[in-house]
């Protein structure tokens, strides 16, 4: 998934995979497809943050043009791992989706309605 196009300097396999998944949303029953693909996306996000933490620990001297703080990486790993593992322990499936609500002076993260019921 990490193949970079020399012409456009973009991750072409990742773009094609996400594009294919989004096309599936158009042609397949959305309510059946969203929980499946959502779980897969959360798993890959969790894998991404675990690789970030692993490489930060094993190769701390490498040059990084963009360096994410370790606290942010740990926080995002815990959140995504929770969204991957939590549905296995619940009786009814939930969707780990978060909505961002912007008030004039504050920002909130509110769980979606599926998490509240």
N, CA, C and O atoms as CSV, one atom per row, in Angstrom:
chain,resi,resn,atom,element,x,y,z
A,1,UNK,N,N,0.799,-1.199,0.000
A,1,UNK,CA,C,0.000,0.000,0.000
A,1,UNK,C,C,0.842,1.264,0.000
A,1,UNK,O,O,0.322,2.353,-0.239
A,2,UNK,N,N,2.116,1.136,0.260
A,2,UNK,CA,C,2.946,2.323,0.419
A,2,UNK,C,C,3.726,2.658,-0.839
A,2,UNK,O,O,4.649,3.470,-0.781
A,3,UNK,N,N,3.385,2.057,-1.979
A,3,UNK,CA,C,4.096,2.378,-3.205
A,3,UNK,C,C,3.853,3.820,-3.613
A,3,UNK,O,O,2.706,4.260,-3.689
A,4,UNK,N,N,4.914,4.553,-3.874
A,4,UNK,CA,C,4.814,5.975,-4.216
A,4,UNK,C,C,5.012,6.143,-5.718
A,4,UNK,O,O,5.952,5.599,-6.297
A,5,UNK,N,N,4.129,6.892,-6.330
A,5,UNK,CA,C,4.250,7.196,-7.749
A,5,UNK,C,C,5.373,8.209,-7.945
A,5,UNK,O,O,5.355,9.265,-7.312
A,6,UNK,N,N,6.368,7.913,-8.821
A,6,UNK,CA,C,7.449,8.881,-9.026
A,6,UNK,C,C,6.981,10.139,-9.748
A,6,UNK,O,O,7.583,11.201,-9.593
A,7,UNK,N,N,5.913,10.029,-10.533
A,7,UNK,CA,C,5.426,11.185,-11.279
A,7,UNK,C,C,4.706,12.179,-10.377
A,7,UNK,O,O,4.986,13.377,-10.405
A,8,UNK,N,N,3.752,11.655,-9.558
A,8,UNK,CA,C,2.915,12.545,-8.758
A,8,UNK,C,C,3.295,12.563,-7.281
A,8,UNK,O,O,2.764,13.369,-6.518
A,9,UNK,N,N,4.212,11.680,-6.868
A,9,UNK,CA,C,4.654,11.596,-5.481
A,9,UNK,C,C,3.478,11.331,-4.524
A,9,UNK,O,O,3.377,11.940,-3.459
A,10,UNK,N,N,2.592,10.404,-4.934
A,10,UNK,CA,C,1.424,10.032,-4.144
A,10,UNK,C,C,1.384,8.514,-3.963
A,10,UNK,O,O,1.945,7.784,-4.781
A,11,UNK,N,N,0.731,8.028,-2.905
A,11,UNK,CA,C,0.616,6.581,-2.686
A,11,UNK,C,C,-0.509,5.987,-3.541
A,11,UNK,O,O,-1.649,5.883,-3.089
A,12,UNK,N,N,-0.187,5.607,-4.749
A,12,UNK,CA,C,-1.181,5.164,-5.719
A,12,UNK,C,C,-1.962,3.924,-5.244
A,12,UNK,O,O,-3.188,3.938,-5.356
A,13,UNK,N,N,-1.335,2.854,-4.723
A,13,UNK,CA,C,-2.128,1.699,-4.285
A,13,UNK,C,C,-3.128,2.046,-3.171
A,13,UNK,O,O,-4.243,1.524,-3.161
A,14,UNK,N,N,-2.746,2.901,-2.258
A,14,UNK,CA,C,-3.662,3.290,-1.179
A,14,UNK,C,C,-4.837,4.094,-1.732
A,14,UNK,O,O,-5.975,3.907,-1.300
A,15,UNK,N,N,-4.568,4.981,-2.678
A,15,UNK,CA,C,-5.640,5.769,-3.279
A,15,UNK,C,C,-6.591,4.874,-4.056
A,15,UNK,O,O,-7.807,5.059,-3.987
A,16,UNK,N,N,-6.059,3.911,-4.790
A,16,UNK,CA,C,-6.918,2.990,-5.540
A,16,UNK,C,C,-7.759,2.110,-4.611
A,16,UNK,O,O,-8.922,1.835,-4.905
A,17,UNK,N,N,-7.183,1.673,-3.504
A,17,UNK,CA,C,-7.935,0.852,-2.559
A,17,UNK,C,C,-9.069,1.642,-1.918
A,17,UNK,O,O,-10.199,1.157,-1.850
A,18,UNK,N,N,-8.783,2.845,-1.453
A,18,UNK,CA,C,-9.844,3.665,-0.859
A,18,UNK,C,C,-10.889,4.063,-1.894
A,18,UNK,O,O,-12.077,4.129,-1.579
A,19,UNK,N,N,-10.464,4.325,-3.113
A,19,UNK,CA,C,-11.411,4.642,-4.179
A,19,UNK,C,C,-12.334,3.473,-4.490
A,19,UNK,O,O,-13.529,3.661,-4.718
A,20,UNK,N,N,-11.778,2.267,-4.499
A,20,UNK,CA,C,-12.588,1.070,-4.736
A,20,UNK,C,C,-13.591,0.861,-3.606
A,20,UNK,O,O,-14.751,0.533,-3.855
A,21,UNK,N,N,-13.150,1.048,-2.377
A,21,UNK,CA,C,-14.070,0.896,-1.250
A,21,UNK,C,C,-15.191,1.929,-1.324
A,21,UNK,O,O,-16.341,1.614,-1.020
A,22,UNK,N,N,-14.872,3.147,-1.721
A,22,UNK,CA,C,-15.902,4.174,-1.835
A,22,UNK,C,C,-16.859,3.891,-2.981
A,22,UNK,O,O,-18.043,4.215,-2.885
A,23,UNK,N,N,-16.372,3.293,-4.064
A,23,UNK,CA,C,-17.274,2.898,-5.147
A,23,UNK,C,C,-18.217,1.791,-4.700
A,23,UNK,O,O,-19.369,1.745,-5.132
A,24,UNK,N,N,-17.743,0.907,-3.845
A,24,UNK,CA,C,-18.615,-0.135,-3.307
A,24,UNK,C,C,-19.765,0.464,-2.511
A,24,UNK,O,O,-20.869,-0.081,-2.508
A,25,UNK,N,N,-19.516,1.575,-1.840
A,25,UNK,CA,C,-20.586,2.240,-1.103
A,25,UNK,C,C,-21.727,2.651,-2.028
A,25,UNK,O,O,-22.886,2.669,-1.612
A,26,UNK,N,N,-21.411,2.978,-3.271
A,26,UNK,CA,C,-22.440,3.422,-4.213
A,26,UNK,C,C,-23.291,2.278,-4.744
A,26,UNK,O,O,-24.487,2.456,-4.975
A,27,UNK,N,N,-22.694,1.108,-4.940
A,27,UNK,CA,C,-23.386,0.046,-5.650
A,27,UNK,C,C,-23.888,-1.098,-4.776
A,27,UNK,O,O,-24.608,-1.969,-5.263
A,28,UNK,N,N,-23.527,-1.113,-3.509
A,28,UNK,CA,C,-23.916,-2.203,-2.622
A,28,UNK,C,C,-24.764,-1.621,-1.500
A,28,UNK,O,O,-24.724,-0.421,-1.231
A,29,UNK,N,N,-25.532,-2.489,-0.848
A,29,UNK,CA,C,-26.338,-2.052,0.284
A,29,UNK,C,C,-25.440,-1.394,1.328
A,29,UNK,O,O,-24.608,-2.056,1.949
A,30,UNK,N,N,-25.611,-0.121,1.509
A,30,UNK,CA,C,-24.728,0.660,2.354
A,30,UNK,C,C,-24.766,0.206,3.804
A,30,UNK,O,O,-23.731,0.168,4.469
A,31,UNK,N,N,-25.943,-0.137,4.300
A,31,UNK,CA,C,-26.060,-0.495,5.711
A,31,UNK,C,C,-25.391,-1.827,6.024
A,31,UNK,O,O,-25.057,-2.087,7.180
A,32,UNK,N,N,-25.189,-2.667,5.026
A,32,UNK,CA,C,-24.453,-3.917,5.241
A,32,UNK,C,C,-22.957,-3.717,5.056
A,32,UNK,O,O,-22.156,-4.416,5.677
A,33,UNK,N,N,-22.576,-2.777,4.213
A,33,UNK,CA,C,-21.170,-2.605,3.867
A,33,UNK,C,C,-20.410,-1.709,4.845
A,33,UNK,O,O,-19.227,-1.935,5.100
A,34,UNK,N,N,-21.067,-0.715,5.382
A,34,UNK,CA,C,-20.387,0.252,6.249
A,34,UNK,C,C,-19.771,-0.409,7.475
A,34,UNK,O,O,-18.606,-0.131,7.760
A,35,UNK,N,N,-20.471,-1.269,8.227
A,35,UNK,CA,C,-19.809,-1.881,9.393
A,35,UNK,C,C,-18.591,-2.725,9.016
A,35,UNK,O,O,-17.601,-2.741,9.748
A,36,UNK,N,N,-18.653,-3.417,7.894
A,36,UNK,CA,C,-17.508,-4.248,7.483
A,36,UNK,C,C,-16.311,-3.392,7.118
A,36,UNK,O,O,-15.213,-3.602,7.633
A,37,UNK,N,N,-16.514,-2.442,6.244
A,37,UNK,CA,C,-15.403,-1.604,5.813
A,37,UNK,C,C,-14.937,-0.667,6.917
A,37,UNK,O,O,-13.761,-0.307,6.970
A,38,UNK,N,N,-15.834,-0.275,7.785
A,38,UNK,CA,C,-15.447,0.573,8.906
A,38,UNK,C,C,-14.484,-0.166,9.824
A,38,UNK,O,O,-13.491,0.404,10.276
A,39,UNK,N,N,-14.772,-1.428,10.098
A,39,UNK,CA,C,-13.879,-2.221,10.950
A,39,UNK,C,C,-12.510,-2.376,10.302
A,39,UNK,O,O,-11.487,-2.303,10.984
A,40,UNK,N,N,-12.484,-2.588,9.001
A,40,UNK,CA,C,-11.210,-2.734,8.292
A,40,UNK,C,C,-10.425,-1.425,8.312
A,40,UNK,O,O,-9.212,-1.431,8.525
A,41,UNK,N,N,-11.104,-0.312,8.094
A,41,UNK,CA,C,-10.418,0.983,8.116
A,41,UNK,C,C,-9.847,1.279,9.504
A,41,UNK,O,O,-8.713,1.746,9.615
A,42,UNK,N,N,-10.618,1.013,10.567
A,42,UNK,CA,C,-10.108,1.244,11.916
A,42,UNK,C,C,-8.909,0.354,12.205
A,42,UNK,O,O,-7.964,0.774,12.873
A,43,UNK,N,N,-8.946,-0.893,11.694
A,43,UNK,CA,C,-7.812,-1.792,11.896
A,43,UNK,C,C,-6.552,-1.226,11.241
A,43,UNK,O,O,-5.479,-1.254,11.843
A,44,UNK,N,N,-6.674,-0.717,10.022
A,44,UNK,CA,C,-5.502,-0.184,9.337
A,44,UNK,C,C,-5.020,1.126,9.966
A,44,UNK,O,O,-3.820,1.398,9.968
A,45,UNK,N,N,-5.933,1.936,10.498
A,45,UNK,CA,C,-5.499,3.118,11.238
A,45,UNK,C,C,-4.710,2.693,12.476
A,45,UNK,O,O,-3.668,3.275,12.779
A,46,UNK,N,N,-5.203,1.683,13.186
A,46,UNK,CA,C,-4.513,1.174,14.370
A,46,UNK,C,C,-3.136,0.633,13.988
A,46,UNK,O,O,-2.157,0.864,14.697
A,47,UNK,N,N,-3.063,-0.080,12.879
A,47,UNK,CA,C,-1.786,-0.601,12.395
A,47,UNK,C,C,-0.816,0.531,12.048
A,47,UNK,O,O,0.383,0.428,12.308
A,48,UNK,N,N,-1.333,1.596,11.468
A,48,UNK,CA,C,-0.504,2.752,11.126
A,48,UNK,C,C,0.110,3.383,12.371
A,48,UNK,O,O,1.306,3.674,12.401
A,49,UNK,N,N,-0.709,3.592,13.393
A,49,UNK,CA,C,-0.191,4.223,14.609
A,49,UNK,C,C,0.738,3.292,15.369
A,49,UNK,O,O,1.680,3.753,16.012
A,50,UNK,N,N,0.485,1.974,15.306
A,50,UNK,CA,C,1.413,1.052,15.969
A,50,UNK,C,C,2.763,1.054,15.249
A,50,UNK,O,O,3.803,0.959,15.901
A,51,UNK,N,N,2.767,1.159,13.921
A,51,UNK,CA,C,4.034,1.254,13.177
A,51,UNK,C,C,4.765,2.554,13.502
A,51,UNK,O,O,5.991,2.574,13.611
A,52,UNK,N,N,4.012,3.627,13.656
A,52,UNK,CA,C,4.623,4.900,14.027
A,52,UNK,C,C,5.337,4.770,15.365
A,52,UNK,O,O,6.475,5.217,15.508
A,53,UNK,N,N,4.677,4.161,16.345
A,53,UNK,CA,C,5.286,3.998,17.664
A,53,UNK,C,C,6.454,3.021,17.622
A,53,UNK,O,O,7.464,3.240,18.291
A,54,UNK,N,N,6.332,1.944,16.845
A,54,UNK,CA,C,7.404,0.957,16.744
A,54,UNK,C,C,8.659,1.580,16.123
A,54,UNK,O,O,9.762,1.399,16.638
A,55,UNK,N,N,8.490,2.307,15.027
A,55,UNK,CA,C,9.643,2.919,14.377
A,55,UNK,C,C,10.241,4.040,15.228
A,55,UNK,O,O,11.452,4.258,15.200
A,56,UNK,N,N,9.412,4.743,15.975
A,56,UNK,CA,C,9.938,5.783,16.857
A,56,UNK,C,C,10.802,5.168,17.949
A,56,UNK,O,O,11.786,5.770,18.380
A,57,UNK,N,N,10.430,3.953,18.403
A,57,UNK,CA,C,11.179,3.287,19.460
A,57,UNK,C,C,12.437,2.605,18.923
A,57,UNK,O,O,13.498,2.708,19.538
A,58,UNK,N,N,12.338,1.902,17.774
A,58,UNK,CA,C,13.469,1.128,17.268
A,58,UNK,C,C,14.465,1.964,16.480
A,58,UNK,O,O,15.655,1.649,16.475
A,59,UNK,N,N,14.015,3.020,15.815
A,59,UNK,CA,C,14.903,3.849,14.997
A,59,UNK,C,C,14.717,5.329,15.338
A,59,UNK,O,O,14.216,6.091,14.511
A,60,UNK,N,N,15.110,5.742,16.537
A,60,UNK,CA,C,14.859,7.129,16.945
A,60,UNK,C,C,15.710,8.157,16.211
A,60,UNK,O,O,15.350,9.334,16.186
A,61,UNK,N,N,16.821,7.753,15.618
A,61,UNK,CA,C,17.739,8.712,14.979
A,61,UNK,C,C,17.402,8.991,13.513
A,61,UNK,O,O,18.021,9.863,12.903
A,62,UNK,N,N,16.445,8.279,12.941
A,62,UNK,CA,C,16.111,8.490,11.527
A,62,UNK,C,C,15.574,9.897,11.283
A,62,UNK,O,O,14.936,10.502,12.144
A,63,UNK,N,N,15.854,10.396,10.080
A,63,UNK,CA,C,15.333,11.702,9.670
A,63,UNK,C,C,13.850,11.562,9.363
A,63,UNK,O,O,13.445,10.649,8.643
A,64,UNK,N,N,13.050,12.452,9.901
A,64,UNK,CA,C,11.612,12.468,9.638
A,64,UNK,C,C,11.226,13.896,9.252
A,64,UNK,O,O,11.379,14.817,10.054
A,65,UNK,N,N,10.731,14.083,8.037
A,65,UNK,CA,C,10.358,15.441,7.636
A,65,UNK,C,C,9.177,15.984,8.447
A,65,UNK,O,O,9.041,17.193,8.632
A,66,UNK,N,N,8.338,15.082,8.920
A,66,UNK,CA,C,7.203,15.481,9.765
A,66,UNK,C,C,7.194,14.568,10.969
A,66,UNK,O,O,7.013,13.359,10.827
A,67,UNK,N,N,7.386,15.124,12.153
A,67,UNK,CA,C,7.506,14.319,13.362
A,67,UNK,C,C,6.271,14.509,14.230
A,67,UNK,O,O,6.004,15.608,14.716
A,68,UNK,N,N,5.521,13.429,14.420
A,68,UNK,CA,C,4.330,13.449,15.257
A,68,UNK,C,C,4.754,13.251,16.708
A,68,UNK,O,O,5.552,12.357,16.990
A,69,UNK,N,N,4.247,14.055,17.633
A,69,UNK,CA,C,4.593,13.837,19.042
A,69,UNK,C,C,4.166,12.444,19.509
A,69,UNK,O,O,3.130,11.933,19.082
A,70,UNK,N,N,4.952,11.844,20.371
A,70,UNK,CA,C,4.694,10.481,20.840
A,70,UNK,C,C,3.355,10.402,21.567
A,70,UNK,O,O,2.646,9.403,21.448
A,71,UNK,N,N,3.008,11.435,22.310
A,71,UNK,CA,C,1.745,11.432,23.054
A,71,UNK,C,C,0.563,11.328,22.095
A,71,UNK,O,O,-0.397,10.610,22.373
A,72,UNK,N,N,0.623,12.028,20.982
A,72,UNK,CA,C,-0.444,11.964,19.987
A,72,UNK,C,C,-0.521,10.563,19.383
A,72,UNK,O,O,-1.613,10.028,19.194
A,73,UNK,N,N,0.628,9.971,19.082
A,73,UNK,CA,C,0.646,8.620,18.539
A,73,UNK,C,C,0.067,7.598,19.503
A,73,UNK,O,O,-0.679,6.710,19.092
A,74,UNK,N,N,0.406,7.716,20.785
A,74,UNK,CA,C,-0.117,6.791,21.793
A,74,UNK,C,C,-1.621,6.978,21.952
A,74,UNK,O,O,-2.363,5.998,22.022
A,75,UNK,N,N,-2.073,8.216,22.007
A,75,UNK,CA,C,-3.501,8.495,22.149
A,75,UNK,C,C,-4.294,7.938,20.964
A,75,UNK,O,O,-5.325,7.293,21.155
A,76,UNK,N,N,-3.821,8.182,19.760
A,76,UNK,CA,C,-4.525,7.691,18.581
A,76,UNK,C,C,-4.477,6.174,18.489
A,76,UNK,O,O,-5.439,5.556,18.031
A,77,UNK,N,N,-3.384,5.565,18.913
A,77,UNK,CA,C,-3.309,4.102,18.938
A,77,UNK,C,C,-4.344,3.526,19.906
A,77,UNK,O,O,-5.024,2.554,19.578
A,78,UNK,N,N,-4.465,4.115,21.084
A,78,UNK,CA,C,-5.428,3.619,22.072
A,78,UNK,C,C,-6.863,3.779,21.562
A,78,UNK,O,O,-7.679,2.872,21.721
A,79,UNK,N,N,-7.171,4.917,20.955
A,79,UNK,CA,C,-8.522,5.149,20.442
A,79,UNK,C,C,-8.856,4.160,19.330
A,79,UNK,O,O,-9.928,3.554,19.341
A,80,UNK,N,N,-7.947,3.993,18.372
A,80,UNK,CA,C,-8.240,3.096,17.258
A,80,UNK,C,C,-8.246,1.637,17.700
A,80,UNK,O,O,-9.049,0.850,17.199
A,81,UNK,N,N,-7.371,1.263,18.625
A,81,UNK,CA,C,-7.384,-0.112,19.135
A,81,UNK,C,C,-8.688,-0.394,19.875
A,81,UNK,O,O,-9.217,-1.503,19.800
A,82,UNK,N,N,-9.205,0.598,20.584
A,82,UNK,CA,C,-10.488,0.431,21.258
A,82,UNK,C,C,-11.607,0.210,20.244
A,82,UNK,O,O,-12.479,-0.633,20.455
A,83,UNK,N,N,-11.587,0.959,19.154
A,83,UNK,CA,C,-12.613,0.798,18.126
A,83,UNK,C,C,-12.501,-0.539,17.407
A,83,UNK,O,O,-13.489,-1.022,16.855
A,84,UNK,N,N,-11.331,-1.138,17.403
A,84,UNK,CA,C,-11.152,-2.453,16.776
A,84,UNK,C,C,-11.559,-3.566,17.737
A,84,UNK,O,O,-12.229,-4.514,17.329
A,85,UNK,N,N,-11.167,-3.467,18.998
A,85,UNK,CA,C,-11.356,-4.558,19.957
A,85,UNK,C,C,-12.733,-4.531,20.616
A,85,UNK,O,O,-13.301,-5.591,20.879
A,86,UNK,N,N,-13.276,-3.365,20.884
A,86,UNK,CA,C,-14.524,-3.238,21.625
A,86,UNK,C,C,-15.697,-4.011,21.019
A,86,UNK,O,O,-16.436,-4.638,21.778
A,87,UNK,N,N,-15.914,-4.006,19.704
A,87,UNK,CA,C,-17.061,-4.747,19.167
A,87,UNK,C,C,-17.016,-6.255,19.428
A,87,UNK,O,O,-18.063,-6.901,19.397
A,88,UNK,N,N,-15.855,-6.829,19.680
A,88,UNK,CA,C,-15.780,-8.257,19.958
A,88,UNK,C,C,-16.364,-8.606,21.328
A,88,UNK,O,O,-16.743,-9.754,21.559
A,89,UNK,N,N,-16.443,-7.646,22.229
A,89,UNK,CA,C,-16.904,-7.898,23.584
A,89,UNK,C,C,-18.312,-7.387,23.856
A,89,UNK,O,O,-18.786,-7.482,24.988
A,90,UNK,N,N,-18.981,-6.857,22.868
A,90,UNK,CA,C,-20.339,-6.348,23.040
A,90,UNK,C,C,-21.352,-7.312,22.454
A,90,UNK,O,O,-21.057,-8.038,21.505
A,91,UNK,N,N,-22.541,-7.315,23.021
A,91,UNK,CA,C,-23.584,-8.224,22.528
A,91,UNK,C,C,-24.168,-7.758,21.213
A,91,UNK,O,O,-24.496,-8.573,20.350
A,92,UNK,N,N,-24.298,-6.477,21.056
A,92,UNK,CA,C,-24.809,-5.960,19.778
A,92,UNK,C,C,-23.723,-5.097,19.151
A,92,UNK,O,O,-22.979,-4.420,19.861
A,93,UNK,N,N,-23.629,-5.116,17.843
A,93,UNK,CA,C,-22.554,-4.350,17.200
A,93,UNK,C,C,-22.785,-2.850,17.313
A,93,UNK,O,O,-23.920,-2.375,17.307
A,94,UNK,N,N,-21.691,-2.126,17.414
A,94,UNK,CA,C,-21.755,-0.667,17.402
A,94,UNK,C,C,-20.839,-0.159,16.306
A,94,UNK,O,O,-19.992,-0.893,15.797
A,95,UNK,N,N,-21.013,1.079,15.953
A,95,UNK,CA,C,-20.139,1.721,14.982
A,95,UNK,C,C,-19.259,2.693,15.752
A,95,UNK,O,O,-19.761,3.554,16.475
A,96,UNK,N,N,-17.968,2.560,15.600
A,96,UNK,CA,C,-17.050,3.493,16.267
A,96,UNK,C,C,-16.884,4.714,15.378
A,96,UNK,O,O,-15.867,4.870,14.703
A,97,UNK,N,N,-17.865,5.556,15.383
A,97,UNK,CA,C,-17.753,6.783,14.592
A,97,UNK,C,C,-17.889,7.962,15.536
A,97,UNK,O,O,-18.699,7.939,16.463
A,98,UNK,N,N,-17.113,8.965,15.302
A,98,UNK,CA,C,-17.143,10.158,16.126
A,98,UNK,C,C,-17.524,11.342,15.258
A,98,UNK,O,O,-17.091,11.453,14.111
A,99,UNK,N,N,-18.329,12.215,15.810
A,99,UNK,CA,C,-18.693,13.427,15.104
A,99,UNK,C,C,-18.077,14.611,15.828
A,99,UNK,O,O,-18.079,14.662,17.058
A,100,UNK,N,N,-17.564,15.538,15.087
A,100,UNK,CA,C,-16.984,16.731,15.680
A,100,UNK,C,C,-18.010,17.849,15.612
A,100,UNK,O,O,-18.502,18.194,14.537
A,101,UNK,N,N,-18.325,18.408,16.763
A,101,UNK,CA,C,-19.276,19.509,16.840
A,101,UNK,C,C,-18.497,20.769,17.187
A,101,UNK,O,O,-17.721,20.792,18.142
A,102,UNK,N,N,-18.710,21.790,16.416
A,102,UNK,CA,C,-17.989,23.036,16.634
A,102,UNK,C,C,-18.949,24.073,17.208
A,102,UNK,O,O,-19.868,24.531,16.528
A,103,UNK,N,N,-18.728,24.427,18.437
A,103,UNK,CA,C,-19.453,25.534,19.047
A,103,UNK,C,C,-18.640,26.794,18.785
A,103,UNK,O,O,-17.500,26.694,18.331
A,104,UNK,N,N,-19.175,27.950,19.048
A,104,UNK,CA,C,-18.415,29.176,18.764
A,104,UNK,C,C,-17.042,29.222,19.431
A,104,UNK,O,O,-16.071,29.637,18.798
A,105,UNK,N,N,-16.940,28.809,20.679
A,105,UNK,CA,C,-15.658,28.898,21.381
A,105,UNK,C,C,-15.101,27.557,21.814
A,105,UNK,O,O,-14.009,27.512,22.381
A,106,UNK,N,N,-15.808,26.461,21.571
A,106,UNK,CA,C,-15.369,25.157,22.053
A,106,UNK,C,C,-15.487,24.123,20.939
A,106,UNK,O,O,-16.245,24.285,19.983
A,107,UNK,N,N,-14.711,23.058,21.099
A,107,UNK,CA,C,-14.826,21.908,20.196
A,107,UNK,C,C,-15.104,20.689,21.038
A,107,UNK,O,O,-14.432,20.446,22.041
A,108,UNK,N,N,-16.099,19.922,20.628
A,108,UNK,CA,C,-16.479,18.723,21.348
A,108,UNK,C,C,-16.306,17.505,20.457
A,108,UNK,O,O,-16.431,17.599,19.236
A,109,UNK,N,N,-16.024,16.376,21.060
A,109,UNK,CA,C,-16.093,15.106,20.350
A,109,UNK,C,C,-17.254,14.351,20.973
A,109,UNK,O,O,-17.217,13.992,22.150
A,110,UNK,N,N,-18.286,14.112,20.173
A,110,UNK,CA,C,-19.493,13.472,20.669
A,110,UNK,C,C,-19.630,12.111,19.990
A,110,UNK,O,O,-19.546,12.034,18.764
A,111,UNK,N,N,-19.838,11.032,20.755
A,111,UNK,CA,C,-20.056,9.730,20.128
A,111,UNK,C,C,-21.321,9.758,19.285
A,111,UNK,O,O,-22.262,10.494,19.586
A,112,UNK,N,N,-21.339,8.957,18.233
A,112,UNK,CA,C,-22.527,8.911,17.389
A,112,UNK,C,C,-23.684,8.295,18.156
A,112,UNK,O,O,-23.482,7.722,19.227
A,113,UNK,N,N,-24.883,8.403,17.626
A,113,UNK,CA,C,-26.085,7.931,18.309
A,113,UNK,C,C,-26.053,6.438,18.591
A,113,UNK,O,O,-26.667,5.988,19.558
A,114,UNK,N,N,-25.342,5.644,17.761
A,114,UNK,CA,C,-25.272,4.219,17.977
A,114,UNK,C,C,-24.568,3.892,19.289
A,114,UNK,O,O,-24.888,2.886,19.924
A,115,UNK,N,N,-23.618,4.721,19.706
A,115,UNK,CA,C,-22.892,4.480,20.937
A,115,UNK,C,C,-23.712,4.858,22.165
A,115,UNK,O,O,-23.472,4.339,23.255
A,116,UNK,N,N,-24.676,5.755,21.996
A,116,UNK,CA,C,-25.423,6.251,23.132
A,116,UNK,C,C,-26.590,5.346,23.520
A,116,UNK,O,O,-27.062,5.412,24.655
A,117,UNK,N,N,-27.061,4.511,22.611
A,117,UNK,CA,C,-28.232,3.663,22.901
A,117,UNK,C,C,-27.833,2.253,23.202
A,117,UNK,O,O,-28.691,1.412,23.466
